[in-house]
């Protein structure tokens, strides 16, 4: 974790934490770094936030001033930038988005030539350039100055790629889409319409300030209500940049990333397409998923929180499916990053092939109640290593046995320790979370 770049890029409130000067310097560095022995070509996408245009222009100024050519996809999804980078041989890609955050936040995600998140060592070099101006980067002059190219065609090719993936028509399927007034607004409906679905769409009228506001994957209750009212077969909600997807079954029940991985993983295993009969999860996946996988003969690996780590594990081991409870799902046959719209297409494929409703396909997974409490501390490492805290965690783990689990971890972005317990009922979760937190208070570790 760097000073500016976290697990999901450089993110913060626009012109407070992330400023136009920051964006300009990121552009200056990337244009120079990738253009040392040729004229760099870098593709840029953005979501629908008001500040995205400001950051786009600032990045373009920095890139072209360093001699790079900037190709603009305009409003599009993060996975579309990843797709275009790796299939069109760009040096790197940039997505301007703060994902599920409110409209006043924004972010810069840099994607390498393989379509994956930029290497940490290059991010560290960008941070050094932002802070102290090293290395000294010359300005391009005369014919070496970069240019800007309208590249909406790249987004259209990505849409064509998505349409080509399903092997069956969606005809007669009534599908609800919540586009979160974000990037999916420019892509999702046209994809589902082209495959034959009867498509019902909400929150697809972005105005620059309504992205994620009471809608999308972080406010799934809107889609639940819509699916019930319209008597739809299934619904899918995306986040601001459409790299994650949460589904809703025909009864209006939430189907999160864990349930999606189970439904798709079991289907791929039956088809002989689940490499190693293994899915890749993070440590935050629900115990109910693992117990269901055990019954289905599906193995699983656990990584640190972040789709970046899921992707690294999948690529290193050749696995075909992985993801997070939050809805970042990676299908490595088709993508190198989480792709919300692709995920919804893969779920549709299972529904149509199995001729079963989503509620039936998820019924085999019994999700354990989960309680997460954030505890603000003066020193995260010291709090987690405290002997009394470690003893309390061990006692809870022993008491839960195979009927639950406890997870204590440091936040990557805040002075916070996260204490999470899964157990058969809510009361047990609360009891054991409070047991650990009370020890942290007694040890004088808590600041608020």
C-alpha positions as CSV (number, residue, x, y, z in Angstrom):
1,X,0.0,0.0,0.0
2,X,1.6,3.3,-1.1
3,X,1.1,6.9,0.0
4,X,-1.4,7.6,-2.8
5,X,-2.1,4.3,-4.5
6,X,-4.1,1.7,-2.6
7,X,-5.3,-1.7,-3.8
8,X,-7.7,0.0,-6.2
9,X,-5.7,3.0,-7.5
10,X,-5.3,6.6,-6.4
11,X,-8.7,7.6,-4.8
12,X,-10.0,10.5,-2.8
13,X,-12.3,13.5,-2.8
14,X,-11.9,15.4,-6.1
15,X,-9.6,18.4,-5.8
16,X,-9.1,17.7,-2.1
17,X,-7.3,14.4,-1.9
18,X,-6.9,13.8,-5.6
19,X,-6.3,17.1,-7.5
20,X,-5.9,18.1,-11.1
21,X,-2.2,18.6,-10.4
22,X,-1.9,15.0,-9.2
23,X,-3.6,13.8,-12.4
24,X,-1.4,15.9,-14.6
25,X,1.7,14.4,-12.9
26,X,0.4,10.9,-13.3
27,X,0.0,11.6,-17.0
28,X,3.4,13.2,-17.3
29,X,5.1,10.1,-15.7
30,X,3.1,7.5,-17.6
31,X,3.7,9.2,-21.0
32,X,7.4,9.4,-20.3
33,X,7.8,5.9,-18.7
34,X,6.1,4.0,-21.5
35,X,7.6,6.2,-24.2
36,X,11.3,5.8,-23.6
37,X,11.9,3.9,-26.8
38,X,8.7,4.6,-28.8
39,X,5.8,6.9,-28.9
40,X,3.5,5.6,-26.1
41,X,-0.1,4.9,-26.8
42,X,-2.3,5.1,-23.7
43,X,-6.1,4.6,-23.6
44,X,-8.4,6.4,-21.2
45,X,-11.9,5.6,-20.0
46,X,-14.1,7.4,-17.4
47,X,-17.3,7.0,-15.4
48,X,-20.1,9.5,-15.1
49,X,-18.9,11.7,-12.2
50,X,-18.8,15.4,-12.9
51,X,-15.1,15.6,-12.0
52,X,-14.2,12.8,-14.5
53,X,-14.0,15.2,-17.4
54,X,-11.7,17.5,-15.4
55,X,-9.4,14.6,-14.6
56,X,-9.5,13.3,-18.2
57,X,-8.4,16.6,-19.6
58,X,-5.6,16.9,-17.0
59,X,-4.3,13.4,-17.7
60,X,-4.4,14.1,-21.4
61,X,-2.4,17.3,-20.9
62,X,0.3,15.4,-18.9
63,X,0.4,12.5,-21.4
64,X,0.7,14.6,-24.5
65,X,3.2,16.9,-22.9
66,X,5.4,13.9,-22.3
67,X,5.0,12.8,-26.0
68,X,2.3,10.1,-25.6
69,X,-0.8,9.7,-27.7
70,X,-4.0,9.6,-25.7
71,X,-6.9,7.5,-27.0
72,X,-10.3,8.4,-25.4
73,X,-13.0,5.7,-24.8
74,X,-15.2,8.4,-23.1
75,X,-17.8,7.1,-20.6
76,X,-17.2,3.3,-20.3
77,X,-16.5,0.6,-17.8
78,X,-13.3,-0.4,-16.1
79,X,-13.3,-3.9,-17.6
80,X,-13.7,-2.4,-21.1
81,X,-10.4,-0.4,-20.6
82,X,-8.7,-3.7,-19.5
83,X,-10.1,-5.5,-22.6
84,X,-9.1,-2.7,-25.0
85,X,-5.5,-2.4,-23.5
86,X,-4.8,-6.1,-23.9
87,X,-6.5,-6.7,-27.3
88,X,-5.4,-3.5,-29.0
89,X,-1.7,-3.5,-27.8
90,X,-1.8,-0.3,-25.9
91,X,1.1,0.4,-23.5
92,X,-1.3,0.9,-20.6
93,X,-4.8,2.1,-19.8
94,X,-6.2,4.6,-17.3
95,X,-9.7,4.4,-15.8
96,X,-11.1,7.5,-14.1
97,X,-13.5,6.3,-11.4
98,X,-14.0,5.9,-7.7
99,X,-16.1,2.8,-8.2
100,X,-18.9,2.6,-5.6
101,X,-17.9,5.8,-3.8
102,X,-20.2,9.0,-3.9
103,X,-20.0,11.3,-6.8
104,X,-17.6,13.9,-5.1
105,X,-14.9,11.2,-4.9
106,X,-12.9,10.1,-7.9
107,X,-9.9,7.9,-8.7
108,X,-7.3,7.0,-11.2
109,X,-6.8,3.3,-11.9
110,X,-3.8,2.4,-14.1
111,X,-4.0,-0.9,-16.0
112,X,-0.9,-2.5,-17.5
113,X,-0.4,-4.0,-21.0
114,X,-1.8,-7.3,-19.8
115,X,-5.1,-5.8,-18.8
116,X,-4.3,-6.1,-15.0
117,X,-3.7,-3.5,-12.3
118,X,-0.3,-1.7,-12.6
119,X,2.7,-3.2,-10.8
120,X,3.3,-1.8,-7.3
121,X,6.9,-0.8,-8.1
122,X,5.7,1.5,-11.0
123,X,3.1,3.0,-8.7
124,X,5.9,3.8,-6.2
125,X,7.8,5.6,-8.9
126,X,4.7,7.6,-9.8
127,X,4.4,8.6,-6.1
128,X,8.0,9.7,-6.0
129,X,7.5,11.9,-9.1
130,X,4.4,13.5,-7.6
131,X,6.2,14.3,-4.3
132,X,9.7,15.4,-5.3
133,X,9.7,15.7,-9.1
134,X,12.2,12.9,-9.7
135,X,13.1,11.9,-12.3
136,X,13.2,15.1,-14.2
137,X,10.9,14.5,-17.2
138,X,11.5,16.6,-20.3
139,X,8.7,18.2,-22.2
140,X,8.0,16.9,-25.7
141,X,8.5,19.5,-28.5
142,X,7.5,20.0,-32.1
143,X,6.4,16.7,-33.8
144,X,7.1,14.8,-30.6
145,X,4.2,16.3,-28.8
146,X,1.4,13.8,-28.3
147,X,-2.0,13.9,-29.8
148,X,-5.6,13.0,-28.6
149,X,-7.6,10.4,-30.6
150,X,-11.3,9.7,-30.3
151,X,-11.5,6.0,-29.7
152,X,-15.2,5.3,-29.1
153,X,-14.7,2.4,-31.5
154,X,-12.8,0.6,-28.8
155,X,-15.8,0.6,-26.5
156,X,-18.0,-0.7,-29.3
157,X,-15.6,-3.6,-29.9
158,X,-15.8,-4.4,-26.2
159,X,-19.6,-4.5,-26.4
160,X,-19.3,-6.8,-29.4
161,X,-17.0,-9.0,-27.3
162,X,-19.6,-9.3,-24.5
163,X,-22.4,-10.1,-27.0
164,X,-20.3,-12.9,-28.5
165,X,-19.8,-14.8,-25.2
166,X,-23.2,-16.4,-24.4
167,X,-23.9,-19.5,-26.3
168,X,-27.7,-19.3,-25.9
169,X,-30.3,-16.7,-26.7
170,X,-31.9,-14.8,-23.7
171,X,-35.2,-14.8,-25.5
172,X,-38.3,-14.7,-23.2
173,X,-36.1,-13.9,-20.2
174,X,-37.3,-10.8,-18.2
175,X,-34.2,-9.2,-16.8
176,X,-33.8,-6.1,-14.6
177,X,-30.7,-4.0,-14.7
178,X,-29.6,-1.3,-12.2
179,X,-26.9,0.7,-13.9
180,X,-26.2,2.8,-10.8
181,X,-26.3,6.0,-13.0
182,X,-22.7,5.0,-13.8
183,X,-20.5,3.4,-16.5
184,X,-23.0,0.5,-17.2
185,X,-25.5,3.1,-18.5
186,X,-23.6,3.2,-21.7
187,X,-23.2,-0.5,-22.2
188,X,-25.4,-3.0,-20.3
189,X,-28.8,-2.5,-21.9
190,X,-27.5,-2.7,-25.5
191,X,-25.8,-6.0,-24.6
192,X,-28.8,-7.7,-23.1
193,X,-31.1,-6.4,-25.9
194,X,-28.8,-7.8,-28.5
195,X,-28.9,-11.3,-26.9
196,X,-32.7,-11.2,-26.9
197,X,-33.7,-10.4,-23.4
198,X,-36.7,-8.4,-22.4
199,X,-34.7,-5.8,-20.6
200,X,-36.0,-3.5,-17.8
201,X,-33.5,-0.8,-16.7
202,X,-33.4,1.6,-13.8
203,X,-30.9,4.2,-12.7
204,X,-29.4,4.7,-16.2
205,X,-29.8,8.5,-16.5
206,X,-26.5,9.9,-15.1
207,X,-26.3,13.6,-14.4
208,X,-22.8,13.8,-13.0
209,X,-23.9,13.8,-9.3
210,X,-26.3,10.8,-9.0
211,X,-23.8,8.0,-9.6
212,X,-24.3,5.3,-6.8
213,X,-26.9,7.6,-5.0
214,X,-29.4,5.2,-3.5
215,X,-28.9,2.7,-6.3
216,X,-26.5,0.1,-7.8
217,X,-24.8,-2.8,-6.1
218,X,-24.3,-0.9,-2.8
219,X,-28.1,-0.2,-2.6
220,X,-29.5,-3.5,-3.7
221,X,-32.9,-2.9,-2.1
222,X,-33.9,-0.7,-5.1
223,X,-33.4,-3.6,-7.5
224,X,-35.0,-6.1,-5.1
225,X,-38.2,-4.0,-5.0
226,X,-38.1,-3.6,-8.8
227,X,-37.8,-7.3,-9.5
228,X,-40.7,-8.1,-7.3
229,X,-42.9,-5.4,-8.7
230,X,-42.2,-6.3,-12.4
231,X,-42.2,-10.1,-11.7
232,X,-38.9,-10.4,-13.4
233,X,-36.9,-13.6,-13.8
234,X,-33.6,-12.1,-12.5
235,X,-32.0,-8.8,-11.8
236,X,-28.4,-7.5,-11.8
237,X,-27.0,-4.4,-10.1
238,X,-23.6,-2.8,-11.0
239,X,-21.4,-0.3,-9.2
240,X,-20.2,3.0,-10.6
241,X,-17.5,1.6,-13.0
242,X,-19.3,-1.8,-13.5
243,X,-16.5,-4.0,-12.4
244,X,-18.7,-5.7,-9.8
245,X,-22.2,-7.2,-9.9
246,X,-24.7,-8.3,-7.3
247,X,-27.7,-10.3,-8.5
248,X,-31.3,-10.6,-7.3
249,X,-33.3,-13.8,-7.8
250,X,-36.9,-14.0,-9.0
251,X,-38.2,-13.8,-5.4
252,X,-36.2,-10.6,-4.7
253,X,-33.5,-12.3,-2.6
254,X,-29.9,-10.9,-2.8
255,X,-27.4,-13.1,-4.6
256,X,-23.9,-11.8,-3.6
257,X,-20.5,-12.6,-5.0
258,X,-20.1,-15.7,-2.9
259,X,-23.4,-17.2,-4.2
260,X,-22.5,-16.2,-7.8
261,X,-19.2,-18.0,-7.5
262,X,-20.9,-21.1,-6.2
263,X,-23.6,-21.1,-9.0
264,X,-21.0,-20.5,-11.7
265,X,-18.3,-22.7,-10.2
266,X,-20.6,-25.7,-9.9
267,X,-21.8,-25.2,-13.4
268,X,-18.3,-24.9,-14.8
269,X,-17.2,-28.0,-12.9
270,X,-20.1,-30.0,-14.4
271,X,-19.0,-28.8,-17.8
272,X,-15.3,-29.7,-17.1
273,X,-14.4,-26.1,-17.4
274,X,-13.4,-25.3,-13.8
275,X,-9.6,-25.5,-13.9
276,X,-8.3,-27.6,-11.0
277,X,-12.0,-27.8,-9.7
278,X,-10.9,-24.8,-7.7
279,X,-12.3,-21.3,-7.1
280,X,-10.3,-18.4,-5.7
281,X,-11.9,-16.4,-2.8
282,X,-10.8,-13.9,-0.3
283,X,-10.7,-14.4,3.4
284,X,-14.0,-12.5,3.7
285,X,-16.0,-15.1,1.8
286,X,-18.7,-16.7,3.9
287,X,-18.2,-20.0,5.7
288,X,-21.5,-21.2,4.1
289,X,-19.8,-21.0,0.7
290,X,-17.0,-23.2,1.8
291,X,-19.3,-25.8,3.3
292,X,-21.3,-25.9,0.1
293,X,-18.2,-26.2,-2.0
294,X,-17.0,-29.1,0.1
295,X,-20.3,-30.9,-0.6
296,X,-20.0,-30.2,-4.3
297,X,-16.4,-31.3,-4.5
298,X,-15.1,-27.8,-5.3
299,X,-11.8,-26.8,-3.9
300,X,-11.0,-23.2,-2.9
301,X,-8.1,-20.9,-2.2
302,X,-8.2,-17.8,0.1
303,X,-6.3,-14.6,-0.6
304,X,-6.1,-11.2,1.1
305,X,-9.0,-8.8,0.5
306,X,-8.9,-7.2,-2.9
307,X,-9.6,-8.5,-6.4
308,X,-6.0,-7.7,-7.2
309,X,-4.9,-10.6,-5.0
310,X,-7.6,-12.9,-6.4
311,X,-6.4,-12.1,-9.9
312,X,-2.7,-12.7,-9.0
313,X,-3.6,-16.1,-7.6
314,X,-5.7,-17.1,-10.6
315,X,-3.0,-16.1,-13.1
316,X,-0.2,-17.9,-11.2
317,X,-2.2,-21.1,-10.9
318,X,-4.3,-21.1,-14.1
319,X,-7.6,-21.1,-12.3
320,X,-10.7,-20.1,-14.2
321,X,-13.0,-18.5,-11.6
322,X,-12.4,-16.3,-8.6
323,X,-13.8,-13.3,-6.8
324,X,-15.1,-11.4,-3.8
325,X,-18.3,-11.4,-1.8
326,X,-18.7,-7.8,-2.9
327,X,-19.3,-8.9,-6.5
328,X,-15.9,-8.6,-8.2
329,X,-15.9,-11.8,-10.1
330,X,-13.1,-12.8,-12.6
331,X,-13.7,-15.3,-15.4
332,X,-10.2,-15.8,-16.7
333,X,-11.3,-17.3,-20.0
334,X,-12.8,-13.9,-20.9
335,X,-11.2,-11.2,-18.8
336,X,-8.3,-10.3,-16.5
337,X,-10.3,-8.2,-14.1
338,X,-13.7,-8.2,-12.4
339,X,-16.4,-7.5,-15.0
340,X,-19.9,-6.9,-13.7
341,X,-21.7,-7.2,-17.1
342,X,-19.7,-10.3,-18.0
343,X,-20.7,-11.8,-14.6
344,X,-24.3,-11.2,-15.3
345,X,-24.0,-12.9,-18.7
346,X,-22.4,-16.0,-17.1
347,X,-25.2,-16.2,-14.6
348,X,-27.7,-16.0,-17.4
349,X,-26.0,-18.8,-19.2
350,X,-26.4,-21.1,-16.2
351,X,-30.1,-20.1,-15.7
352,X,-30.9,-20.9,-19.3
353,X,-28.9,-24.1,-19.6
354,X,-30.1,-25.5,-16.3
355,X,-33.7,-24.3,-16.9
356,X,-33.9,-23.5,-13.2
357,X,-34.6,-20.3,-11.3
358,X,-31.7,-18.6,-9.5
359,X,-33.4,-19.2,-6.1
360,X,-33.1,-23.0,-6.7
361,X,-29.5,-22.8,-7.8
362,X,-28.5,-20.9,-4.7
363,X,-30.6,-22.9,-2.2
364,X,-27.7,-25.4,-1.5
365,X,-25.7,-22.6,0.1
366,X,-26.7,-21.7,3.7
367,X,-25.1,-18.3,4.4
368,X,-23.9,-17.9,8.0
369,X,-24.8,-14.7,9.8
370,X,-21.8,-12.4,9.8
371,X,-21.0,-9.4,12.1
372,X,-18.2,-7.0,11.3
373,X,-17.1,-4.3,13.8
374,X,-14.5,-1.6,13.0
375,X,-12.4,-0.5,15.9
376,X,-10.4,2.6,15.7
377,X,-6.9,2.2,17.3
378,X,-3.7,4.2,17.7
379,X,-1.5,1.5,16.2
380,X,-3.0,-1.3,14.0
381,X,0.0,-3.6,14.1
382,X,0.4,-3.3,17.9
383,X,-3.3,-3.8,18.5
384,X,-3.4,-7.0,16.4
385,X,-0.1,-8.3,18.0
386,X,-1.3,-7.6,21.6
387,X,-1.0,-10.9,23.5
388,X,-4.3,-10.4,25.3
389,X,-6.1,-9.7,22.0
390,X,-4.5,-12.8,20.4
391,X,-5.6,-14.9,23.4
392,X,-9.2,-13.6,23.1
393,X,-9.2,-14.4,19.4
394,X,-7.9,-17.9,20.0
395,X,-10.5,-18.5,22.7
396,X,-13.3,-17.5,20.3
397,X,-11.9,-19.7,17.5
398,X,-11.8,-22.7,19.9
399,X,-15.4,-22.0,21.1
400,X,-16.8,-21.8,17.6
401,X,-15.0,-24.9,16.3
402,X,-16.3,-26.0,12.9
403,X,-19.6,-24.0,13.4
404,X,-18.1,-20.6,12.8
405,X,-15.0,-18.5,12.5
406,X,-13.4,-15.3,13.6
407,X,-11.2,-13.0,11.5
408,X,-9.3,-10.0,12.8
409,X,-7.4,-7.9,10.3
410,X,-6.0,-4.4,9.7
411,X,-7.8,-2.0,7.4
412,X,-5.6,-1.0,4.4
413,X,-6.8,2.6,4.4
414,X,-7.8,3.6,7.9
415,X,-6.5,3.4,11.5
416,X,-8.9,0.5,12.1
417,X,-8.9,-3.1,13.2
418,X,-11.8,-5.1,11.7
419,X,-13.2,-7.8,13.9
420,X,-15.5,-10.3,12.1
421,X,-17.3,-13.3,13.4
422,X,-19.4,-15.8,11.5
423,X,-21.7,-18.2,13.5
424,X,-25.0,-20.0,13.2
425,X,-27.0,-17.1,14.6
426,X,-26.7,-13.3,15.1
427,X,-26.6,-13.5,18.9
428,X,-23.5,-15.7,18.8
429,X,-21.8,-13.3,16.3
430,X,-22.5,-10.3,18.6
431,X,-21.3,-12.2,21.7
432,X,-17.9,-13.1,20.3
433,X,-17.3,-9.8,18.5
434,X,-18.0,-7.9,21.7
435,X,-15.8,-10.4,23.7
436,X,-12.7,-9.5,21.5
437,X,-13.5,-5.7,21.3
438,X,-13.9,-5.5,25.1
439,X,-10.3,-6.9,25.5
440,X,-9.1,-4.2,23.1
441,X,-10.7,-1.6,25.3
442,X,-9.3,-3.0,28.5
443,X,-5.8,-3.0,26.9
444,X,-6.1,0.7,26.1
445,X,-5.8,0.1,22.4
446,X,-9.0,1.9,21.3
447,X,-8.9,5.6,20.5
448,X,-12.7,6.2,20.2
